[in-house]
């Protein structure tokens, strides 16, 4: 049986509020469904000011899904930490950790879009310092003990149930990110398969006297949709896959590495790249790992449910 994950980023290029409402409600219903059908994790993302409604609220999304499920874990990849007040993030994550019994994982990211920093009133040029200060604040807050913050002593409650703190990782594909993760004694989660960065991270852990691990993606990362007839599905839904891929690619700069960075300009090119795949139910259950992306790119909710149901039925056979 594959290790099954479901991805939610709630894109809807129509920006229609009624359509978006149905999509967010579907996320909750789908989470309940996959919780009963052997899925391991739901993943969430964060972007701001996106013209396709890419969801800006991963902590809220994760909390609502965890509240509707019993076994499903949630992972945020990534929470753009410098864009937030670190005390509020510490409180929110602690409460979600308490409510879910420790089922939340958060990858802390720096972000790569200056427009998001401008929108939220944060200094793009100072982002590294903001990140370091925020990570340290989270770790201090979660001890439940008094600590110095902005010239005063504070104690943050409630404390999370996961000890010594909720499961967090440092995201990034740069040596700076690797050094940051090693310095804080936290795992590193690169967004691409970069063995040289993994080796550098472990070197930095040794230099800092810390221990950690690198949660590096495989050489190939695929977003998966399930259909009885993949050719027909690509003809009907390929544009929705392209909606997501092209928007994400438009945000990438030459210094950013990502396992899901597409260069396609049309659905046929996207299919050949292999980042997005449509497989039959029998093919899906033969995979070692599947990132099921049923609401990809604003596709119709009924089509998303068809994909999920086909996969669940195949798992049950």
Secondary structure, DSSP 8 states (H G I E B T S, - for coil): --EEEEEE----TT--HHHHHHHHHHHHHHHHHHHTTT--EEEE---SS-TT---S-HHHHHHHHHHT-SS-EEEEEEEEGGGS-HHHHHHHHHHHHHHHTS-EEEEEE--S-HHHHHHTT--GGGHHHHHHHHHHHHHHHTT-S-EEETTEEE---S--SSSSS-EEEEE-SSHHHHHHHHHHT-EEE-SS--HHHHHHHHHHHHHHT----B----S---EEEE-S-HHHHHHHHHHHHHHHHHHHHHH--TT---TT----SSHHHHHHH-SEEEE-HHHHTT-SEEEE-TTGGG--HHHHHHHHHHHHHHHH-
